[in-house]
């Protein structure tokens, strides 16, 4: 089972726990709470971003011009809803994500 698997019992997976722990700290320093959220190492099949090859940096919103979500709740929600629309693939390259 993938570490990204969403638990039906409501318990956060390891990625959700990490997002929550880091987000709670960093969002205290973000005045507007708008956060661009990107995925990597997957083939996205999102409503406005449906690719056929692996992307190493793509907005989880599916909107290239508007990758932002609001607050920690927005980050966790876009992560959870996008999981069903991603084909994970390796290897993962972080350079494109860091450069963005």
Helices and strands as residue ranges (DSSP letters): H 14-26, G 27-29, E 34-36, E 38-39, E 42-46, E 49-50, E 58-59, E 68-70, H 71-83, E 86-88, H 95-99
